[in-house]
């Protein structure tokens, strides 16, 4: 009930991870609660250091083949020089351990991704990148990119 713009979910080992614009929460043992009809307990906040900008702030999250949780931080503007928000850089895809530790940048220069997945054989990440706004429906092109390794 107290979630603010929950916009991304990922499931791992009985826990449901829910991303909001500025934080990622974990609901533990969701299967037993769902099967019993009981209400979920309060979530565990695993990271609340993300920017609170709503523009491009939605977090589409997923666990990678390395077991880390990937969390994007979009640019807070249409066309601008990207800055940082504390230790978090805008225009990035970040990853962290399931408990919220070890947050690091995986990919930079990503204006606004709204989805990503990994090649089942190579483990390479593929991600969307939405181009800037207000130039017409097809300018600039949106992209599908590949990140074979961090950087």
Helices and strands as residue ranges (DSSP letters): E 8-12, E 15-19, E 24-27, H 30-36, E 44-47, E 62-63, E 69-73, E 84-85, E 88-89, E 92-96, E 104-108, E 116-118, E 125-129, E 143-147
